[in-house]
């Protein structure tokens, strides 16, 4: 009599988030720091997971989030702005497949909206030379008023298991950033702020490993 296939387990979840906070530290020249800043965070996330011992397994998660602060509150023209690492969209997709001969293949895809950034050349090339220090001083645009390019990355993996009587040997090959995408990590300027360069992240990184378990 044929046996039944292994069961497939699925899990789903969703939640929302609203948070308001006070007394965020902010710079307040010329009198030093102040804790008069306000903050708020709101959004939600969705999670779906499938576990299977036979064929396909994986999970997907999506987060929609907004984190803002107000510096300083109560003053004319004051408005909420993003926090330094505010990321509005975060999508992660992980999928794996069980092949014959104890071989697994898998992939992870990530998409994250770009971090806030302050453009120091928003109004064109408008800098002054400080005669006392000899340094160029730019006229920046709104604080965190722009964003870096979105982060997109694909990672791949293949794993082979050798099952012995009392232990298991695993051999795997990973490809980090398999598409060799040059994701933006930050920005920098030339000494006189006439040129802006994007700082790029790591290129494709292959790695090979061996793991034993008892």
QUIJOHU-V176533 format. One record per backbone hydrogen bond with DSSP energy under -0.5 kcal/mol. CO is the residue of the C=O (numbers start at 1). NH is the residue of the N-H. If there is no record, write none. Layout:
co:CO nh:NH
co:CO nh:NH
This chain:
co:7 nh:9
co:7 nh:53
co:9 nh:51
co:11 nh:49
co:13 nh:47
co:15 nh:45
co:17 nh:43
co:19 nh:41
co:21 nh:39
co:24 nh:37
co:26 nh:34
co:28 nh:31
co:34 nh:26
co:36 nh:73
co:37 nh:23
co:37 nh:24
co:38 nh:70
co:39 nh:21
co:40 nh:68
co:41 nh:19
co:42 nh:66
co:43 nh:17
co:44 nh:64
co:45 nh:15
co:46 nh:62
co:47 nh:13
co:48 nh:60
co:49 nh:11
co:50 nh:58
co:51 nh:9
co:55 nh:98
co:57 nh:96
co:58 nh:50
co:59 nh:94
co:60 nh:48
co:61 nh:92
co:62 nh:46
co:63 nh:65
co:63 nh:90
co:64 nh:44
co:66 nh:42
co:67 nh:83
co:68 nh:40
co:69 nh:71
co:69 nh:81
co:70 nh:38
co:72 nh:75
co:75 nh:78
co:79 nh:71
co:81 nh:69
co:83 nh:86
co:88 nh:65
co:89 nh:113
co:90 nh:63
co:91 nh:111
co:92 nh:61
co:93 nh:109
co:94 nh:59
co:95 nh:107
co:96 nh:57
co:97 nh:99
co:97 nh:105
co:99 nh:103
co:100 nh:103
co:102 nh:161
co:103 nh:99
co:104 nh:159
co:105 nh:97
co:106 nh:157
co:107 nh:95
co:108 nh:155
co:109 nh:93
co:110 nh:153
co:111 nh:91
co:112 nh:151
co:115 nh:148
co:117 nh:119
co:117 nh:146
co:118 nh:120
co:119 nh:122
co:119 nh:141
co:121 nh:124
co:124 nh:126
co:126 nh:139
co:128 nh:130
co:128 nh:137
co:129 nh:131
co:130 nh:134
co:135 nh:130
co:136 nh:138
co:137 nh:128
co:138 nh:140
co:142 nh:145
co:146 nh:117
co:150 nh:152
co:151 nh:112
co:153 nh:110
co:154 nh:178
co:155 nh:108
co:156 nh:175
co:157 nh:106
co:158 nh:173
co:159 nh:104
co:160 nh:171
co:161 nh:163
co:162 nh:164
co:162 nh:169
co:167 nh:164
co:168 nh:213
co:169 nh:162
co:170 nh:211
co:171 nh:160
co:172 nh:209
co:173 nh:158
co:174 nh:207
co:175 nh:156
co:175 nh:178
co:176 nh:205
co:177 nh:180
co:181 nh:183
co:183 nh:201
co:186 nh:199
co:188 nh:197
co:190 nh:193
co:195 nh:190
co:197 nh:188
co:198 nh:200
co:199 nh:185
co:199 nh:186
co:205 nh:176
co:207 nh:174
co:209 nh:172
co:211 nh:170
co:213 nh:168
